[in-house]
Amino acid sequence: MNAYAEKIEIIQWIAGLDDKATLRQLRKIKEQSDIKLHDVNDLISEKEFESIQRGIDDSANGRVTPHSEVRKKYEKWL
C-alpha cells in the first residue's frame, strides 16, 4: 500500500471515530507533529524545506532511482 492509500484509509477511520479519548490522543499527536515541523523550519530555509518535501513526495510516489543504478553511474568517482 502506498503512502497516499494509507492516508486515505486513516482519514476514513478517523472520520468514523466517535471515541473522544482517541480523538484527544490524535489531537496531541498532531500538536506534537506541528511543533516538530516548526522546529525544523527554524533550522532550514523555506526553499530547503520545500526541496525536502518534494523529495518525500517523489519517494512516496515511486519517482526514485534504485541505489544500485546510481552506484553504477558514479562508480568511477567512488
C-alpha positions in Angstrom: 0.0 0.0 0.0 1.5 3.4 -1.0 1.5 6.4 1.3 -1.5 8.0 -0.4 -3.7 5.0 0.1 -2.6 4.7 3.7 -3.5 8.3 4.3 -7.0 7.8 2.8 -7.5 4.7 4.9 -6.5 6.6 8.1 -8.7 9.6 7.2 -11.7 7.3 6.7 -11.1 5.6 10.0 -10.8 9.0 11.8 -14.0 10.3 10.1 -15.9 7.4 11.6 -14.5 7.8 15.2 -16.9 8.6 18.0 -14.5 7.9 20.8 -13.5 11.2 22.4 -10.5 9.8 24.2 -9.0 8.5 20.9 -9.7 11.9 19.2 -7.9 13.7 22.1 -4.9 11.4 21.6 -4.9 12.1 17.9 -5.0 15.8 18.7 -2.0 15.5 20.9 -0.1 13.6 18.2 -1.0 16.4 15.7 0.2 19.1 18.1 3.5 17.3 18.7 3.9 16.9 14.9 3.3 20.6 14.4 5.9 21.5 17.0 8.5 19.3 15.3 7.8 20.9 11.9 8.1 24.3 13.4 11.5 23.4 15.0 12.7 22.2 11.6 11.6 25.4 9.9 13.7 27.3 12.4 16.8 25.4 11.3 16.4 25.5 7.5 15.2 27.9 4.9 11.8 27.7 3.3 13.4 26.7 0.0 15.3 23.9 1.7 12.1 22.7 3.4 10.2 22.7 0.1 13.0 20.7 -1.6 12.8 18.1 1.2 9.1 17.9 0.8 9.4 17.4 -2.9 11.9 14.5 -2.2 9.5 12.9 0.2 6.7 13.2 -2.3 8.8 11.7 -5.1 9.7 8.8 -2.9 6.1 8.2 -1.8 5.0 8.2 -5.5 7.8 5.9 -6.7 9.8 8.5 -8.5 13.1 7.3 -7.4 16.2 5.6 -8.9 17.5 2.5 -7.1 20.8 2.8 -5.3 22.4 0.1 -7.5 21.7 2.1 -10.7 23.1 5.3 -9.2 26.2 3.5 -7.9 26.8 2.1 -11.5 26.6 5.5 -12.9 29.0 7.1 -10.5 31.2 4.2 -9.5 34.2 5.6 -11.4 34.2 8.5 -8.9 33.6 6.5 -5.8 
